[in-house]
Amino acid sequence: MPLKQGLIQVYTGDGKGKTTAALGLAMRAAGQGLKVYIIQFMKGWPHYGELETIKLIPNITLRQFGRPDFVDRENPASEDIRGAKEALEEARRALVSGEYDLLILDELNVALDFGLLSLEEVLSLLEEKPPNVELVITGRNAHPEIIKRAHLVTEMKEIKHPYREGLLGRKGIEY
């Protein structure tokens, strides 16, 4: 049951919940029989709870392109750039393959903001989107050109966060 019309959605902002919102959409789509592919840019840490859950859902595929460490914004390693470019190429392949109804590019905005990818590379990908594929892009600092091309943009705004009080990420809640 392919989508009749696929849009571009962007989840951005400094608040918590961008990836979580995209994963919720993935679950909804899979529950309706759609095929979902999630590509995570800059994420290679193997302990996210969603990685185990997704293994149990047959219509969702998730692949990470990144190291388990944080990327240095001021001086990204060559392997971080290589990983982002590999993720973008895999996104391009998946987008035009006809295999997937929903493609989620988790943290693509951050990869672009950190200079791991060029704006031209990302905009080229958007131009290739078939009309029946839903494309979701997550991450802070969405580029204005990405926002301009999106059909739906949601900004998560931090009002209050327990990190500010020294509470670190909790297993099962933040990861």
Helices and strands as residue ranges (DSSP letters): E 8-12, H 18-31, E 36-41, H 49-54, E 60-65, H 78-97, E 102-106, H 108-113, H 119-127, E 134-138, H 144-149, E 152-155, G 162-165
